[in-house]
Every structure is written in structure tokens, then in C-alpha cells.
Amino acid sequence: MCRNRLGKEDWVNIKWQPGTITHTYQKDSTSCGVFVMEMAKMTVMEFPNIPNNFHIGSSKRCIGNLRQDMAEEILKGSDSRNMFYSFCGNGDLLHPVIAALWIQCETCERWFHTEMH
């Protein structure tokens, strides 16, 4: 696909080898995202090496701590909401304000818009 669509051949002749990474398993039906995100983070941290195993604590307490750590990391990497218009999260409207349908949230009383075409 890369060669056909983009004319790039940097990965064309690589002989990929299948592999298996041993890992702990989730014990519930709701923490799969936590496991995937943690495995991805561990992989990036080991790059260019490939990890041999992933050990992720699967107790409710461990999963709760991981969720909190992930949320904090995401928020630390986010821009302040003061940098954006509260109505759309966009710093610049592409069209004049008149070309938008405005809706006020009944709970927070902030204004939001959708562009009208």
C-alpha cells in the first residue's frame, strides 16, 4: 500500500517476524483499555527494543491507580481550556459567528455552536 499509494519503499523489503510477548491478563470486562494503553506505553519506553513481557497489576486497586495516572498524564499534556473558546474548543472560527447555530448548555450555561452550511 505504501509503495502503491505513496511511492515509498522504505519498509517493502523487510521480512517481518511474528513474535509473542507474555503478559498478564485483565480479570474484569472493563479494563481492556487500561491494559492496551499500558502495554503501548511500555513498548514506547523500550523502543527500539521489543519488550519480552508486560506485567500489569490486575487488581481493582492497581487498575484504579493506572486510570488515575493516565488521566493526570493526559491532563498535564493538554492545553489550558482558557486558551480556547468555551463554545467550541477552537481558537479561530472558520466562518463568521453569524454562520453558526448557537446552543446553551442547561447545566453549565456555556455556549456551544455548530457550523451551518
OpenMM code with the backbone's topology and positions (N, CA, C; nanometers):
from openmm import Vec3, app, unit

residues = "MET CYS ARG ASN ARG LEU GLY LYS GLU ASP TRP VAL ASN ILE LYS TRP GLN PRO GLY THR ILE THR HIS THR TYR GLN LYS ASP SER THR SER CYS GLY VAL PHE VAL MET GLU MET ALA LYS MET THR VAL MET GLU PHE PRO ASN ILE PRO ASN ASN PHE HIS ILE GLY SER SER LYS ARG CYS ILE GLY ASN LEU ARG GLN ASP MET ALA GLU GLU ILE LEU LYS GLY SER ASP SER ARG ASN MET PHE TYR SER PHE CYS GLY ASN GLY ASP LEU LEU HIS PRO VAL ILE ALA ALA LEU TRP ILE GLN CYS GLU THR CYS GLU ARG TRP PHE HIS THR GLU MET HIS".split()
positions = [
    Vec3(0.0831, -0.1185, 0.0000),
    Vec3(0.0000, 0.0000, 0.0000),
    Vec3(0.0879, 0.1255, 0.0000),
    Vec3(0.1900, 0.1245, 0.0858),
    Vec3(0.2799, 0.2389, 0.0945),
    Vec3(0.3488, 0.2642, -0.0400),
    Vec3(0.3907, 0.1562, -0.1038),
    Vec3(0.4581, 0.1703, -0.2328),
    Vec3(0.3577, 0.2101, -0.3405),
    Vec3(0.2425, 0.1458, -0.3431),
    Vec3(0.1431, 0.1729, -0.4465),
    Vec3(0.0848, 0.3132, -0.4373),
    Vec3(0.0540, 0.3586, -0.3161),
    Vec3(-0.0135, 0.4867, -0.2998),
    Vec3(0.0823, 0.6045, -0.2851),
    Vec3(0.1965, 0.5819, -0.2185),
    Vec3(0.2850, 0.6933, -0.1876),
    Vec3(0.4209, 0.6851, -0.2559),
    Vec3(0.4474, 0.5732, -0.3235),
    Vec3(0.5754, 0.5566, -0.3902),
    Vec3(0.6913, 0.5346, -0.2941),
    Vec3(0.6603, 0.5029, -0.1685),
    Vec3(0.7657, 0.4805, -0.0689),
    Vec3(0.7979, 0.3317, -0.0604),
    Vec3(0.9255, 0.3015, -0.0490),
    Vec3(0.9674, 0.1616, -0.0431),
    Vec3(1.0524, 0.1319, 0.0793),
    Vec3(1.0469, 0.2186, 0.1804),
    Vec3(1.1338, 0.2005, 0.2951),
    Vec3(1.1038, 0.0748, 0.3770),
    Vec3(0.9833, 0.0233, 0.3736),
    Vec3(0.9503, -0.0974, 0.4503),
    Vec3(0.9140, -0.2146, 0.3593),
    Vec3(0.9297, -0.1995, 0.2308),
    Vec3(0.8849, -0.3008, 0.1351),
    Vec3(0.9604, -0.4322, 0.1498),
    Vec3(1.0910, -0.4277, 0.1643),
    Vec3(1.1713, -0.5499, 0.1644),
    Vec3(1.2031, -0.6039, 0.3033),
    Vec3(1.1386, -0.5540, 0.4044),
    Vec3(1.1621, -0.6044, 0.5397),
    Vec3(1.0889, -0.7374, 0.5563),
    Vec3(1.1591, -0.8351, 0.6096),
    Vec3(1.0982, -0.9657, 0.6388),
    Vec3(1.0493, -0.9621, 0.7835),
    Vec3(0.9209, -0.9452, 0.7998),
    Vec3(0.8630, -0.9358, 0.9329),
    Vec3(0.8603, -1.0732, 0.9986),
    Vec3(0.8922, -1.0757, 1.1263),
    Vec3(0.8905, -1.1997, 1.2026),
    Vec3(0.7816, -1.1910, 1.3083),
    Vec3(0.6955, -1.2921, 1.3149),
    Vec3(0.5937, -1.2903, 1.4200),
    Vec3(0.6604, -1.3101, 1.5563),
    Vec3(0.5966, -1.2633, 1.6573),
    Vec3(0.6505, -1.2788, 1.7915),
    Vec3(0.5382, -1.2814, 1.8941),
    Vec3(0.5748, -1.3200, 2.0137),
    Vec3(0.4791, -1.3259, 2.1232),
    Vec3(0.5402, -1.2563, 2.2433),
    Vec3(0.4642, -1.1722, 2.3071),
    Vec3(0.5065, -1.1072, 2.4299),
    Vec3(0.4176, -1.1607, 2.5408),
    Vec3(0.4776, -1.2221, 2.6395),
    Vec3(0.3975, -1.2726, 2.7512),
    Vec3(0.3449, -1.1539, 2.8318),
    Vec3(0.2270, -1.1702, 2.8849),
    Vec3(0.1653, -1.0595, 2.9579),
    Vec3(0.0627, -1.1103, 3.0577),
    Vec3(0.0341, -1.0262, 3.1542),
    Vec3(-0.0732, -1.0568, 3.2482),
    Vec3(-0.2063, -1.0284, 3.1788),
    Vec3(-0.3117, -1.0839, 3.2318),
    Vec3(-0.4449, -1.0682, 3.1737),
    Vec3(-0.5349, -0.9902, 3.2678),
    Vec3(-0.6262, -0.9183, 3.2076),
    Vec3(-0.7243, -0.8470, 3.2888),
    Vec3(-0.8186, -0.9474, 3.3534),
    Vec3(-0.8698, -0.9121, 3.4699),
    Vec3(-0.9590, -1.0013, 3.5438),
    Vec3(-1.1041, -0.9557, 3.5379),
    Vec3(-1.1288, -0.8482, 3.4663),
    Vec3(-1.2654, -0.7980, 3.4556),
    Vec3(-1.2980, -0.7709, 3.3085),
    Vec3(-1.4145, -0.7146, 3.2868),
    Vec3(-1.4538, -0.6880, 3.1480),
    Vec3(-1.4491, -0.5393, 3.1142),
    Vec3(-1.3844, -0.4588, 3.1992),
    Vec3(-1.3863, -0.3143, 3.1770),
    Vec3(-1.2487, -0.2487, 3.1708),
    Vec3(-1.1425, -0.3221, 3.1943),
    Vec3(-1.0106, -0.2580, 3.1992),
    Vec3(-0.9239, -0.2874, 3.0771),
    Vec3(-0.9839, -0.3330, 2.9682),
    Vec3(-0.9046, -0.3653, 2.8496),
    Vec3(-0.8320, -0.2423, 2.7961),
    Vec3(-0.8949, -0.1270, 2.7995),
    Vec3(-0.8308, -0.0048, 2.7527),
    Vec3(-0.7091, 0.0308, 2.8361),
    Vec3(-0.7187, 0.0086, 2.9660),
    Vec3(-0.6057, 0.0348, 3.0553),
    Vec3(-0.4896, -0.0565, 3.0186),
    Vec3(-0.5194, -0.1841, 2.9933),
    Vec3(-0.4150, -0.2793, 2.9560),
    Vec3(-0.3510, -0.2405, 2.8228),
    Vec3(-0.4315, -0.2057, 2.7245),
    Vec3(-0.3780, -0.1685, 2.5932),
    Vec3(-0.2912, -0.0433, 2.6042),
    Vec3(-0.3390, 0.0577, 2.6757),
    Vec3(-0.2626, 0.1811, 2.6908),
    Vec3(-0.1319, 0.1570, 2.7655),
    Vec3(-0.1359, 0.0761, 2.8694),
    Vec3(-0.0151, 0.0487, 2.9474),
    Vec3(0.0849, -0.0321, 2.8656),
    Vec3(0.0359, -0.1290, 2.7871),
    Vec3(0.1249, -0.2066, 2.7006),
    Vec3(0.1877, -0.1175, 2.5936),
    Vec3(0.1099, -0.0259, 2.5380),
    Vec3(0.1630, 0.0663, 2.4379),
    Vec3(0.2698, 0.1557, 2.5006),
    Vec3(0.2437, 0.2056, 2.6202),
    Vec3(0.3410, 0.2907, 2.6892),
    Vec3(0.4707, 0.2142, 2.7151),
    Vec3(0.4588, 0.0899, 2.7625),
    Vec3(0.5772, 0.0088, 2.7898),
    Vec3(0.6565, -0.0168, 2.6610),
    Vec3(0.5864, -0.0384, 2.5520),
    Vec3(0.6524, -0.0624, 2.4237),
    Vec3(0.7296, 0.0607, 2.3796),
    Vec3(0.6682, 0.1771, 2.3912),
    Vec3(0.7338, 0.3016, 2.3529),
    Vec3(0.8552, 0.3279, 2.4420),
    Vec3(0.8419, 0.2994, 2.5700),
    Vec3(0.9522, 0.3234, 2.6636),
    Vec3(1.0723, 0.2330, 2.6350),
    Vec3(1.0480, 0.1149, 2.5802),
    Vec3(1.1554, 0.0197, 2.5499),
    Vec3(1.2156, 0.0391, 2.4108),
    Vec3(1.1486, 0.1164, 2.3268),
    Vec3(1.1909, 0.1326, 2.1884),
    Vec3(1.3369, 0.1754, 2.1811),
    Vec3(1.4164, 0.1222, 2.0926),
    Vec3(1.3825, 0.0379, 1.9783),
    Vec3(1.3755, -0.1113, 2.0118),
    Vec3(1.4012, -0.1468, 2.1370),
    Vec3(1.3894, -0.2874, 2.1766),
    Vec3(1.2432, -0.3269, 2.1893),
    Vec3(1.2158, -0.4540, 2.1744),
    Vec3(1.0813, -0.5075, 2.1922),
    Vec3(1.0772, -0.5758, 2.3279),
    Vec3(0.9817, -0.5382, 2.4134),
    Vec3(0.9743, -0.5994, 2.5460),
    Vec3(0.9506, -0.7504, 2.5371),
    Vec3(1.0053, -0.8238, 2.6326),
    Vec3(0.9817, -0.9686, 2.6398),
    Vec3(0.8521, -1.0008, 2.7107),
    Vec3(0.8132, -0.9143, 2.8048),
    Vec3(0.6884, -0.9383, 2.8776),
    Vec3(0.6320, -0.8073, 2.9307),
    Vec3(0.5042, -0.8112, 2.9581),
    Vec3(0.4334, -0.6999, 3.0207),
    Vec3(0.3754, -0.7515, 3.1510),
    Vec3(0.4068, -0.6861, 3.2599),
    Vec3(0.3409, -0.7216, 3.3857),
    Vec3(0.2605, -0.6010, 3.4315),
    Vec3(0.1310, -0.6180, 3.4321),
    Vec3(0.0396, -0.5121, 3.4739),
    Vec3(-0.0456, -0.5675, 3.5864),
    Vec3(-0.0420, -0.5012, 3.7001),
    Vec3(-0.1257, -0.5447, 3.8121),
    Vec3(-0.2718, -0.5391, 3.7736),
    Vec3(-0.3455, -0.6448, 3.8014),
    Vec3(-0.4848, -0.6505, 3.7560),
    Vec3(-0.5854, -0.6371, 3.8696),
    Vec3(-0.5387, -0.6041, 3.9894),
    Vec3(-0.6343, -0.5845, 4.0987),
    Vec3(-0.7101, -0.4537, 4.0754),
    Vec3(-0.8255, -0.4404, 4.1392),
    Vec3(-0.9044, -0.3177, 4.1241),
    Vec3(-0.8232, -0.1961, 4.1660),
    Vec3(-0.7449, -0.2128, 4.2682),
    Vec3(-0.6627, -0.1021, 4.3182),
    Vec3(-0.5568, -0.0611, 4.2156),
    Vec3(-0.4873, -0.1594, 4.1579),
    Vec3(-0.3856, -0.1298, 4.0557),
    Vec3(-0.4465, -0.0629, 3.9340),
    Vec3(-0.5589, -0.1162, 3.8886),
    Vec3(-0.6258, -0.0588, 3.7706),
    Vec3(-0.6713, 0.0836, 3.8006),
    Vec3(-0.7252, 0.1055, 3.9197),
    Vec3(-0.7678, 0.2401, 3.9589),
    Vec3(-0.6507, 0.3375, 3.9600),
    Vec3(-0.5362, 0.2935, 4.0125),
    Vec3(-0.4175, 0.3783, 4.0141),
    Vec3(-0.3693, 0.4087, 3.8724),
    Vec3(-0.3713, 0.3069, 3.7852),
    Vec3(-0.3303, 0.3287, 3.6464),
    Vec3(-0.4234, 0.4265, 3.5762),
    Vec3(-0.5540, 0.4125, 3.5986),
    Vec3(-0.6505, 0.5058, 3.5387),
    Vec3(-0.6214, 0.6490, 3.5833),
    Vec3(-0.5952, 0.6664, 3.7112),
    Vec3(-0.5670, 0.7998, 3.7633),
    Vec3(-0.4367, 0.8546, 3.7054),
    Vec3(-0.3332, 0.7710, 3.7002),
    Vec3(-0.2052, 0.8144, 3.6422),
    Vec3(-0.2211, 0.8551, 3.4962),
    Vec3(-0.2985, 0.7756, 3.4210),
    Vec3(-0.3202, 0.8068, 3.2792),
    Vec3(-0.3956, 0.9381, 3.2633),
    Vec3(-0.4980, 0.9577, 3.3452),
    Vec3(-0.5759, 1.0817, 3.3380),
    Vec3(-0.4874, 1.2015, 3.3693),
    Vec3(-0.4037, 1.1909, 3.4728),
    Vec3(-0.3141, 1.3008, 3.5081),
    Vec3(-0.2152, 1.3306, 3.3958),
    Vec3(-0.1616, 1.2252, 3.3346),
    Vec3(-0.0654, 1.2439, 3.2256),
    Vec3(-0.1301, 1.3115, 3.1049),
    Vec3(-0.2523, 1.2715, 3.0742),
    Vec3(-0.3247, 1.3336, 2.9626),
    Vec3(-0.3520, 1.4806, 2.9924),
    Vec3(-0.3964, 1.5094, 3.1142),
    Vec3(-0.4267, 1.6481, 3.1500),
    Vec3(-0.3014, 1.7347, 3.1532),
    Vec3(-0.1902, 1.6800, 3.1985),
    Vec3(-0.0648, 1.7563, 3.2001),
    Vec3(-0.0203, 1.7916, 3.0584),
    Vec3(-0.0513, 1.7061, 2.9633),
    Vec3(-0.0141, 1.7300, 2.8245),
    Vec3(-0.1143, 1.8140, 2.7484),
    Vec3(-0.2251, 1.8480, 2.8119),
    Vec3(-0.3308, 1.9247, 2.7459),
    Vec3(-0.3067, 2.0741, 2.7602),
    Vec3(-0.3659, 2.1497, 2.6708),
    Vec3(-0.3635, 2.2946, 2.6822),
    Vec3(-0.4698, 2.3375, 2.7814),
    Vec3(-0.4492, 2.4517, 2.8406),
    Vec3(-0.5478, 2.5074, 2.9316),
    Vec3(-0.6752, 2.5389, 2.8546),
    Vec3(-0.7883, 2.5150, 2.9152),
    Vec3(-0.9133, 2.5452, 2.8447),
    Vec3(-0.9314, 2.6950, 2.8267),
    Vec3(-0.8561, 2.7760, 2.9003),
    Vec3(-0.8637, 2.9215, 2.8827),
    Vec3(-0.8054, 2.9653, 2.7492),
    Vec3(-0.7287, 2.8774, 2.6846),
    Vec3(-0.6693, 2.9111, 2.5559),
    Vec3(-0.7684, 2.8945, 2.4411),
    Vec3(-0.8847, 2.8370, 2.4688),
    Vec3(-0.9811, 2.8084, 2.3639),
    Vec3(-1.1142, 2.8744, 2.3955),
    Vec3(-1.1912, 2.8960, 2.2917),
    Vec3(-1.3268, 2.9442, 2.3124),
    Vec3(-1.4056, 2.8354, 2.3828),
    Vec3(-1.4806, 2.8720, 2.4824),
    Vec3(-1.5549, 2.7716, 2.5584),
    Vec3(-1.6648, 2.7069, 2.4764),
    Vec3(-1.7064, 2.7724, 2.3691),
    Vec3(-1.8172, 2.7179, 2.2923),
    Vec3(-1.7775, 2.6113, 2.1929),
    Vec3(-1.6483, 2.6011, 2.1567),
    Vec3(-1.6158, 2.5009, 2.0556),
    Vec3(-1.4781, 2.4397, 2.0713),
    Vec3(-1.3940, 2.4927, 2.1562),
    Vec3(-1.2603, 2.4394, 2.1698),
    Vec3(-1.1670, 2.4809, 2.0579),
    Vec3(-1.2140, 2.5643, 1.9703),
    Vec3(-1.1345, 2.6075, 1.8561),
    Vec3(-1.0867, 2.7502, 1.8796),
    Vec3(-0.9610, 2.7761, 1.8519),
    Vec3(-0.9059, 2.9101, 1.8695),
    Vec3(-0.9528, 3.0087, 1.7653),
    Vec3(-0.9906, 2.9630, 1.6487),
    Vec3(-1.0356, 3.0505, 1.5400),
    Vec3(-1.1573, 2.9889, 1.4731),
    Vec3(-1.2593, 3.0675, 1.4583),
    Vec3(-1.3749, 3.0215, 1.3810),
    Vec3(-1.3449, 3.0408, 1.2338),
    Vec3(-1.3761, 2.9389, 1.1551),
    Vec3(-1.3506, 2.9484, 1.0110),
    Vec3(-1.4501, 3.0396, 0.9420),
    Vec3(-1.5687, 3.0505, 0.9974),
    Vec3(-1.6743, 3.1310, 0.9372),
    Vec3(-1.7201, 3.2360, 1.0382),
    Vec3(-1.7813, 3.3402, 0.9929),
    Vec3(-1.8319, 3.4411, 1.0866),
    Vec3(-1.9276, 3.3798, 1.1888),
    Vec3(-1.9366, 3.4439, 1.3023),
    Vec3(-2.0212, 3.3953, 1.4111),
    Vec3(-2.1664, 3.3797, 1.3666),
    Vec3(-2.2112, 3.4620, 1.2744),
    Vec3(-2.3493, 3.4566, 1.2267),
    Vec3(-2.3789, 3.3227, 1.1598),
    Vec3(-2.2768, 3.2589, 1.1019),
    Vec3(-2.2976, 3.1339, 1.0286),
    Vec3(-2.2944, 3.0124, 1.1205),
    Vec3(-2.3351, 3.0291, 1.2451),
    Vec3(-2.3342, 2.9171, 1.3381),
    Vec3(-2.4673, 2.9104, 1.4115),
    Vec3(-2.5073, 2.7898, 1.4468),
    Vec3(-2.6258, 2.7694, 1.5294),
    Vec3(-2.5765, 2.7592, 1.6732),
    Vec3(-2.6210, 2.8491, 1.7592),
    Vec3(-2.5738, 2.8548, 1.8973),
    Vec3(-2.6705, 2.7820, 1.9904),
    Vec3(-2.6135, 2.7050, 2.0824),
    Vec3(-2.6925, 2.6286, 2.1795),
    Vec3(-2.6301, 2.6497, 2.3169),
    Vec3(-2.7141, 2.6779, 2.4180),
    Vec3(-2.6621, 2.6948, 2.5531),
    Vec3(-2.6887, 2.5693, 2.6356),
    Vec3(-2.5849, 2.5224, 2.7060),
    Vec3(-2.5985, 2.4064, 2.7929),
    Vec3(-2.6814, 2.4457, 2.9148),
    Vec3(-2.7827, 2.3670, 2.9462),
    Vec3(-2.8683, 2.3964, 3.0605),
    Vec3(-2.7975, 2.3720, 3.1934),
    Vec3(-2.6944, 2.2888, 3.1937),
    Vec3(-2.6245, 2.2564, 3.3178),
    Vec3(-2.5169, 2.3590, 3.3508),
    Vec3(-2.4230, 2.3817, 3.2586),
    Vec3(-2.3108, 2.4723, 3.2860),
    Vec3(-2.3333, 2.6126, 3.2315),
    Vec3(-2.4369, 2.6305, 3.1501),
    Vec3(-2.4736, 2.7577, 3.0896),
    Vec3(-2.3680, 2.8136, 2.9945),
    Vec3(-2.2780, 2.7267, 2.9455),
    Vec3(-2.1811, 2.7691, 2.8447),
    Vec3(-2.2459, 2.7567, 2.7069),
    Vec3(-2.1948, 2.8342, 2.6123),
    Vec3(-2.2489, 2.8352, 2.4777),
    Vec3(-2.1654, 2.7473, 2.3857),
    Vec3(-2.2321, 2.6748, 2.2991),
    Vec3(-2.1685, 2.5882, 2.2005),
    Vec3(-2.2287, 2.6215, 2.0649),
    Vec3(-2.1578, 2.5830, 1.9596),
    Vec3(-2.2109, 2.6129, 1.8277),
    Vec3(-2.1863, 2.4970, 1.7320),
    Vec3(-2.2660, 2.4948, 1.6278),
    Vec3(-2.2420, 2.4072, 1.5127),
    Vec3(-2.2402, 2.4967, 1.3923),
    Vec3(-2.1518, 2.4670, 1.3004),
    Vec3(-2.1456, 2.5483, 1.1793),
    Vec3(-2.2615, 2.5141, 1.0879),
    Vec3(-2.3187, 2.6126, 1.0286),
    Vec3(-2.4303, 2.5924, 0.9350),
    Vec3(-2.3767, 2.6082, 0.7947),
    Vec3(-2.4103, 2.5143, 0.7072),
    Vec3(-2.3628, 2.5193, 0.5684),
    Vec3(-2.4774, 2.5437, 0.4751),
] * unit.nanometer
topology = app.Topology()
chain = topology.addChain("A")
for resn in residues:
    res = topology.addResidue(resn, chain)
    for name in ("N", "CA", "C"):
        topology.addAtom(name, app.Element.getBySymbol(name[0]), res)
